[in-house]
Amino acid sequence: MGTKEKLRERFLKMPADFTFEEMQRLLESYGYEKGNKGRTSGSRVIFKNGNKRPIMLHKPHPGNIVKTYAMKQVLEDLREAGLIK
């Protein structure tokens, strides 16, 4: 099993210690590119993938752990895009 598959399996288990960098790598493995919502976006980050619906997240701070609700939303978005079953 490759690194991308291991990261995907880890994400699907919804671990309590999933980092923002892991989330970014996961989304990039599905073809998403990181951007921001503009000059005043603050901690809001947007991930775009062609004509698929963009995924918006708040970059966690002061820590680096993605909140469970955000992980569930990303999972739902990836399922709706047909990237995860």
Order of alpha helices (4+ residues) and beta strands (2+ residues): alpha-alpha-beta-beta-beta-alpha
